[in-house]
């Protein structure tokens, strides 16, 4: 089976060597990709903060201890055996805040942003897309799984478009209002430019989620903006809400011998 990371021209050369048409080689590549996806599906995977995003594969961090425990009902993470598994340092931040007191780590995304084989084969011949400095809003014919209608982006109420946030020259980076690059592992720097009050609350640990040590000087994993909020569908149409609804877990079981929880109900 050919290496699915290689672009189409490599497959063409190998196809010629094997005496196969290029189309056959491309089909073989796609089969290899699907095989890899099937293997991934065989592993237990759940999400940490947003369904269909923030996926985590269940592994053992030590004998008998998984990195996460998945809910059989919702597919969400119930608890973390190791809250720091797979994390990296948060990186430099321009403002001193709560994360400055201890060791702050985040779950990286940049490792997931390499050009996938299918993209390189189908459209870009194994290279990153060319620079595009035309920020005029227009309909897209690609990436419609993320943005079904680019002229009706559910974020910013019509005031922003794709290249206001995505770097047109370095596609695996964000770009701020001054034209400076922002790493995908630090979306809070980009989001905070427009959402100042929430950014301030996030820096103080009031908004968002952190897991790890209780001490202010301890090690904590900080959940960044895009782990909880879908930046391409913040408004969610008629819901007009920045946080997607989650399926609730079952209520806790009553202690043995207790028939109801009426004693906890407020008086009418």
Buried (B, 14 or more C-beta within 10 A) or exposed (E): EBEBBBBBEBBBEBBEEEEBEBEEBBEBBBEBBEEEEEEEEEEEBBBBBBBEBBBBEBBEBEEEEBBBBBBEEBBBBEEBBBBBBBBEEBEEBEEEBBBEEBBBBBBBBEEEEEBEBEBBBEEBEBEBEEEEEEEEBEEBEEEEEEBEEBEEBBBBEEEBBBBBBBBBEEBBBBBBEEEEEBBBBBBBBBBBBBBEEBBBEBBEBEBBBBBBBEEEEEBBBBBBBBBBBBBBBBBBEEEEEBEBEEEEEEEEEEEEEEEEEEEEEEEE
